Amino acid sequence: LKLNKGKFVIELIPHQADKGKAIKTILNHLNLPSVLPIFIGDDLTDESGFVFINQQSGLTIKVGSGETQAEYRLKDIDSVANFLFLFQNRIKSLYVKNSQNQNGEKICLN
């Protein structure tokens, strides 16, 4: 076992365990061939997740100050909420389009 110290947590976990390995296990289980992993974290315990996601050419975001392996940074939890809201709207604008049903009626997928 090892101690994993974070901001407000001390974990006693198996020596081989970390968030990077957990994310790898989840992605392998989901078997998604073309996925852009996005990982947002604010703690030292998230650093192994950042390293793994960077290796997968994903998007890593550190919340708050401090040294990090994350490629990007957001100031605080309000910034995270704003980012997720903008991201959701961008995805909708790119992939959810107005279409027509068989009767020619327009339907909007929201």
C-alpha positions as CSV (number, residue, x, y, z in Angstrom):
1,L,0.0,0.0,0.0
2,K,1.0,3.6,-0.4
3,L,-0.1,7.0,1.0
4,N,-1.4,9.4,-1.7
5,K,-1.6,12.9,-0.3
6,G,-3.8,15.6,-1.8
7,K,-5.2,18.9,-0.7
8,F,-7.8,17.7,1.7
9,V,-7.3,13.9,1.4
10,I,-4.9,11.3,2.4
11,E,-5.6,8.0,0.6
12,L,-4.2,4.6,1.5
13,I,-4.3,2.7,-1.9
14,P,-2.6,-0.2,-3.5
15,H,0.9,0.7,-4.6
16,Q,0.1,0.2,-8.3
17,A,-3.1,2.3,-8.2
18,D,-3.4,5.8,-9.5
19,K,-5.9,7.9,-11.5
20,G,-4.0,7.4,-14.8
21,K,-4.3,3.7,-14.5
22,A,-8.0,3.9,-13.5
23,I,-8.7,6.1,-16.6
24,K,-6.8,3.7,-18.8
25,T,-8.9,0.8,-17.4
26,I,-12.2,2.7,-18.0
27,L,-11.2,3.7,-21.6
28,N,-10.2,0.1,-22.4
29,H,-13.4,-1.2,-21.0
30,L,-15.5,1.3,-23.1
31,N,-13.6,0.3,-26.2
32,L,-14.2,3.6,-28.0
33,P,-11.9,3.8,-31.0
34,S,-12.0,7.5,-31.6
35,V,-12.5,9.4,-28.3
36,L,-11.1,12.7,-27.0
37,P,-10.6,12.2,-23.3
38,I,-11.0,15.3,-21.2
39,F,-9.8,15.3,-17.6
40,I,-10.3,18.2,-15.2
41,G,-8.7,18.1,-11.7
42,D,-7.6,20.3,-8.9
43,D,-5.4,18.1,-6.7
44,L,-2.0,16.4,-6.6
45,T,-3.9,13.1,-6.8
46,D,-5.0,14.1,-10.3
47,E,-1.5,14.4,-11.8
48,S,-1.2,10.8,-12.9
49,G,-4.5,11.3,-14.7
50,F,-3.1,14.4,-16.5
51,V,0.0,12.4,-17.6
52,F,-2.1,9.6,-19.0
53,I,-4.6,11.8,-20.8
54,N,-1.7,13.8,-22.3
55,Q,-0.2,10.6,-23.6
56,Q,-3.6,9.9,-25.3
57,S,-3.6,13.4,-26.9
58,G,-6.5,14.3,-24.7
59,L,-7.4,17.6,-23.0
60,T,-6.1,18.2,-19.5
61,I,-7.2,21.1,-17.3
62,K,-5.9,22.0,-13.8
63,V,-8.2,24.0,-11.6
64,G,-6.4,26.5,-9.4
65,S,-2.8,27.2,-8.8
66,G,0.2,24.9,-8.4
67,E,2.6,23.0,-10.6
68,T,0.9,20.6,-12.9
69,Q,1.2,18.3,-15.9
70,A,-2.1,19.6,-17.2
71,E,-1.9,21.5,-20.5
72,Y,-4.5,24.1,-19.6
73,R,-5.7,25.8,-16.4
74,L,-8.9,27.3,-15.1
75,K,-9.0,29.6,-12.2
76,D,-11.8,28.1,-10.0
77,I,-14.9,26.0,-9.9
78,D,-17.0,28.8,-11.4
79,S,-14.6,28.8,-14.4
80,V,-15.1,25.0,-14.7
81,A,-18.9,25.4,-14.8
82,N,-18.6,28.2,-17.4
83,F,-16.2,26.0,-19.5
84,L,-18.5,23.0,-19.4
85,F,-21.5,25.2,-20.3
86,L,-19.7,26.7,-23.3
87,F,-18.3,23.3,-24.3
88,Q,-21.8,21.8,-24.2
89,N,-23.2,24.6,-26.4
90,R,-20.3,24.2,-28.9
91,I,-20.9,20.4,-29.2
92,K,-24.6,21.1,-29.7
93,S,-23.9,23.6,-32.4
94,L,-21.6,21.2,-34.2
95,Y,-23.4,17.9,-34.0
96,V,-27.1,18.5,-33.1
97,K,-28.8,20.0,-36.2
98,N,-32.3,20.8,-37.0
99,S,-33.8,18.1,-39.2
100,Q,-37.1,17.1,-40.8
101,N,-39.2,14.1,-40.0
102,Q,-40.8,11.9,-42.7
103,N,-43.7,14.3,-43.0
104,G,-41.4,17.3,-43.8
105,E,-42.0,18.8,-40.4
106,K,-39.0,20.4,-38.8
107,I,-37.8,18.9,-35.5
108,C,-35.2,20.4,-33.3
109,L,-33.0,18.0,-31.3
110,N,-31.9,19.6,-28.1
